[in-house]
Amino acid sequence: MDTSKIVGEKIKALREDKSISIEELAQRSGLAIEQVERIENNIDIPSLAPLIKIARVLGVRLGTFLDDQDEVGPVVCRKKEAKDAISFSNNAIHSRKHMEYHSLSKSKADRHMEPFIIDVMPTQDTDFVLSSHEGEEFIMVMEGIMEISYGKNTYLLEEGDSIYYDSIVPHHVHAYEGQAAKILAVIYTPI
């Protein structure tokens, strides 16, 4: 299964189930109608910020777009199970694909946190757009060096370093000097 197609299809199905038009979803999420259409049709790979805004309008968790089961008890994710990935852009102006997200909890029902191992691809992009959304994020660098733009500050994190911040402050996460990296990220977004 092409996991890059899952997100758009689930958004469209959820929107239609709730009898919300594309225009209404765009207006309530603060996104352009064309952007919502391109996400639903899997033309654009969105960054997390628009997905979080769409999830809030639809009244679902961010992870709903990635779920394939509903386990109410503890969920164990074995190393081999975290191989499936879904790609998102890094919100750079010309970026198509920048990060591969490996969900560590996609079968956990009613969760409030979204833990991921994220492979950050090498890129030449330097034109990043900061974005914000409700919630909090925790990032720990597993490999490489990450640069986190947060408000007016920039933080360089090396292997083993971590950062925890409020996502409402405009921010952007990318690998330092376009090199590859790997991070553990836990994202909390209230419904």
Secondary structure, 3 states (H helix, E strand, C coil): CCHHHHHHHHHHHHHHHCCCCHHHHHHHHCCCHHHHHHHHCCCCCCCHHHHHHHHHHHCCCHHHHCCCCCECCCCCCCHHHHHCCEEECCCECCCCCCEEEEECCCCECCCCEEEEEEEECCCCCCCECCECCCCEEEEEEEECCEEEEECCEEEEECCCCEEEEECCCCEEEEEHHHCCEEEEEEEECCC
